[in-house]
Amino acid sequence: MSKLNVCVIGTGSISDFHLGSYQKNKDAQIYGVFDVSEERAKAKAEQFGAKVVFSNLEDVFNDPELQAVSICTWNNTHAEFAIRALESGLHVLVEKPLAMTYEESLKIQEAAKKANKVFQVGFVRRFATNTNVLKRFVDAGKLGDIYYAKATCTRRVGNPGGWFADVEKSGGGPLIDLGVHIIDVCWYLMGKPRVKKVTGHTYKQLGNRSNIENLSFYKAADYDASKNTVEDLANALITFENGASLMVDVSFTLHTAKDEISVKLFGTKGGAELEPELKIVTEEFNTVLNVHPQINDLTFNFVESFQQEINGFVNACLENKESIAPVEDGVEIMKILEGIYLSAKEGREIVYEL
Ligand SMILES: NC(=O)c1ccc[n+]([C@@H]2O[C@H](COP(=O)([O-])OP(=O)(O)OC[C@H]3O[C@@H](n4cnc5c(N)ncnc54)[C@H](O)[C@@H]3O)[C@@H](O)[C@H]2O)c1
């Protein structure tokens, strides 16, 4: 089988995990890289052994050797690049969030349907080992019907700055950046029920707190703290058509004692904690049991999960199979995220027609 020729578009911070994973995948070839910063693209090409450093996007989309792209650019470019790539006959892996808005995501979905190519959304947590172990228990009915989930991803000081902090380029703050992951992984494990209503709140109370010293955090490649037009905290209650509900809170900055990630699911036969450590809760012989799976990584392993995400994408492309993170799922998550922002802005519950 010949190798899949891939180009990574956008060679900033997260591209390292795409490039490093393609490099380790024996069925993939890092054919090219492209970034508006040619200097950055060249450095990454050298580091990861890309054959071509493209100098413009047209050349990427017109290259007959190319088969797939990873889109790792600012959120405001995802829709345009994804649609152009699909129209050029390429398989597409686009980083999360799928787009800036629900409307944009529908346009991508339409292009994906026409193109009949593999389309994968960068829902990396779906590829994590702890998620996959838990999913087997869920699919086997060990938790019964999951009727409630609760997820938190709160950073004390962690606004990545640059474009992340500019709503025109990112579409929002911690909700669209961090919330997208934890909402998606809960929704995926809950069996992907359609959203019925959402209530959300967003707060802009603390700014980016770039005054804080001696605490490191994830930063955009072009870190800059001079502009901040995104929320610093968001919370939401999401209700699904089957009556199940999901409560979420996320922050870029918050006066909390430590960074926290927690993902919990509660069902009629059992419960589970995916983060911070996989744990299954059940009942046998009138006794409550906390079950501790014996696996290497009970928590999300960044490097391994990206490797598994890229492996999944490469396999799907080479075998022409649907990804486990298809475009429709990205669209439903965009609907939820947009609903939360709208609810917060208008101070009302958003109810969807089903
Ligand atoms: N899956 C995850 O856990 C995860 C984590 C971080 C970021 N992300 C996503 O990855 C994407 C990139 O984030 P990042 O942290 O790498 O940001 P970054 O700012 O570090 O890198 C983005 C790169 O895109 C380039 N770029 C911007 N506009 C471009 C254009 N029009 N054409 C070509 N290149 C362009 C920039 O020059 C920069 O090098 C975002 O969508 C973000 O949400 C995902």
The ligand as an ORCA input file, in Angstrom:
! r2SCAN-3c Opt
* xyz 0 1
  N      -6.832     19.478     19.768
  C      -6.310     20.259     20.690
  O      -6.175     19.874     21.851
  C      -5.865     21.638     20.291
  C      -4.983     22.332     21.140
  C      -4.583     23.609     20.728
  C      -5.065     24.169     19.572
  N      -5.959     23.472     18.801
  C      -6.526     24.067     17.573
  O      -5.515     24.097     16.580
  C      -5.631     25.270     15.780
  C      -4.310     26.031     15.827
  O      -4.000     26.349     17.177
  P      -2.483     26.635     17.650
  O      -2.492     26.554     19.125
  O      -1.540     25.793     16.888
  O      -2.351     28.166     17.193
  P      -0.990     28.899     16.794
  O      -1.308     30.344     16.782
  O       0.113     28.418     17.652
  O      -0.698     28.385     15.309
  C      -1.542     28.702     14.228
  C      -0.697     28.830     12.972
  O      -1.575     29.101     11.870
  C      -0.928     30.053     11.029
  N      -1.945     30.717     10.226
  C      -2.910     31.573     10.632
  N      -3.649     31.967      9.595
  C      -3.147     31.336      8.491
  C      -3.499     31.338      7.125
  N      -4.498     32.093      6.647
  N      -2.783     30.550      6.280
  C      -1.753     29.806      6.759
  N      -1.364     29.778      8.048
  C      -2.065     30.539      8.899
  C      -0.207     30.977     11.991
  O       0.813     31.706     11.339
  C       0.312     29.979     13.036
  O       1.591     29.513     12.715
  C      -6.828     26.035     16.336
  O      -7.979     25.745     15.602
  C      -6.970     25.500     17.764
  O      -8.291     25.564     18.254
  C      -6.334     22.223     19.129
*
